[in-house]
Amino acid sequence: MFRVEYNKDIQTLFLIGSFDTSKAEVVKGVLEKVENSITVDMTDLDFICSAGIGILVMTYRKLKERGEDIRLVNLNDYIKKVFKVSMLDKIFNIQ
């Protein structure tokens, strides 16, 4: 199961479950509409695929051009390791 919840009032996207390739378009559709800095809460995210990471990178680039930011919070150890191994922990604001 995978669920995406976007709270526009607090500019937070909650990713819940397993973010695999089949879910990428759903997340991409939400993040394409984001104009300001956003927090992506991964408290309940179990898995992220390369397509998911690509969408986050695309969002990072788009927001960076506007002087905005994407913040990744509450990553479990597995997700942190994915970002560390790919060296994306150097560009993303991970908390």
GIUR-V201496 format. One record per run of one state. SS is the DSSP state (H for helix, E for strand, - for the rest). FROM is the first residue (numbers start at 0). TO is the last residue. If there is no record, write none. Layout:
ss->SS from->FROM to->TO
ss->SS from->FROM to->TO
This chain:
ss->- from->0 to->0
ss->E from->1 to->6
ss->H from->7 to->9
ss->- from->10 to->10
ss->E from->11 to->18
ss->- from->19 to->19
ss->H from->20 to->31
ss->- from->32 to->36
ss->E from->37 to->40
ss->- from->41 to->43
ss->E from->44 to->47
ss->- from->48 to->48
ss->H from->49 to->64
ss->- from->65 to->68
ss->E from->69 to->72
ss->- from->73 to->75
ss->H from->76 to->84
ss->- from->85 to->86
ss->H from->87 to->89
ss->- from->90 to->91
ss->E from->92 to->93
ss->- from->94 to->94
